[in-house]
């Protein structure tokens, strides 16, 4: 298929190039015209949180964006006239904006600290999430005006809308920074790899256009499958990495064949039949791996998976169609814009020899494969060891934001003055008659029990909507909101208090929502779905490798090596972000936990991306064996001939992922660092040491396929590649031999005679 697509594109160059441009422009235009439909609250979270959101949606109510204004003095108490004046000005100023509702004075709600030096003005910002984020600007300005009038007091705001505003702005800023940093980085690395400007520009241009087209397609389809902001970040991250890598694989093989003396048409055919096929198999593997995220049942994961699948499919399509068309148009002009020094260095370190460094690494590995295997496994298992202590959690607002952030400072002051979680649990009650005497008594009983139990505290706010027969009871939980204390309080509320009070009234539903409830339900869903996702991804990757290479050993080796690299990445992630080892070098600190969705996301992404290298390298090894080399010689030839490409591709991936490790949000940092570390390990320890060592030990057993499995589809042949030119298979030379002279294989002789 890959060879046929490449051949068609080379014959119909204008149709392929202009068709691609039309596809990109139309996708971006129609996507922008349609706009993005984001995941709603009712589908964003599983469990009781989702049910509570649906009750409010069906009633035409929206969970308000709650805000809290802290007024605090080091010397004055809440009864001092100046202090009261400041509080009254906050209430009046916020009401005067017309953007807030239900503004509650602390003197009415009792939200005064035990030492009476701090109070909380509570309010709701009008509108749903996006509207509330826009409206909160006026409220923040009103609060800032009061602070300016009373410099001796602390007057500061924190809440859902104000934190949402900061996060939205930071996401936008980080996303822009990632784009402007990652693209020039990739271009610079490619310039070093190719030594020519045109060759370096091609992969970047194709990757960027694939990302633009996929972004339009995601927006266009978001009416059916809703999207999220994080899906766009992930799409840029993966799209740029795989888009550049796929083009790099294809382009380097075409250049290599031209350097070996083939004519332009033959070089393109060989690149399409070999690297094109590897790109197609790699793309399918990434798509299958990402599809596993749909099994979580979590809307944000579905959005991430869908966006990633679209950008990978688009990148594969571009690599197999428009790239061969452009190469056919350009011919040897792809080497235009050569940088003299880089060109000389590249010629000295040719793709077929693998360079001095990789020769120095590979020679002892092939000489002593057992020792190399044991050493590499020891290193990887050592890196993976901290995984045994990994603790995952939905990181709190304070953990997510960078140290020193103004919102974190306000949160710390509120928590110090008012111990316990600042974000209450909310009991959403849907009843047949919310105003009935039985329900009124049950709500009063719930409030009394919550305050008397010792696991929750006031103020407890009750809001009744008679027209919709819905009420909400907001109950602050003890603890930080993300610790064992808060979890125990939530469990008591859900399993003891709510069933013993409001649920005793017939025809009543009362799911409990809130930040602590959302974190608990999300983690429970994640824990339950992880084995299913892991099993799905591993099983399909194994089957794909089995049908691609017609070898049980190659398929099993691929899975085991990937598991080792993922385990090592998990260990480093735990060491840095949970235990804080080396965290300061990344401009962060150990937060005591790994974001709960990061391990699953990393597993899926890494299992897909690491197959890029595995398919590319093993395809080259199998190609050498099919041309008559022994397995040992084919391994040496395959590793050496792909070393330059794999190195360049890995450096690009590590650089792009590392950019995300510098972003502000803790989850983005963890994702970027985890991916960068895993790709670095995969391209060095796995591909350069463990893979050749293991395949050398297995020798001819690498190609074993049991008789009872020979019914499987045969995807192992991607087109004939005649062993002419200057490669080792063509010369009949054993590439493992350093000074022994030619070692002509009988199979190689016969194949050459046939050609």
Beta strands, then each sheet from edge to edge (+ up, - down):
strand 1: 65-72
strand 2: 100-104
strand 3: 118-125
strand 4: 154-159
strand 5: 392-393
strand 6: 425-430
strand 7: 456-465
strand 8: 470-477
strand 9: 509-513
strand 10: 594-595
sheet 1: 2+ 3- 1+ 4-
sheet 2: 5+ 10+
sheet 3: 7+ 8- 6+ 9-
end
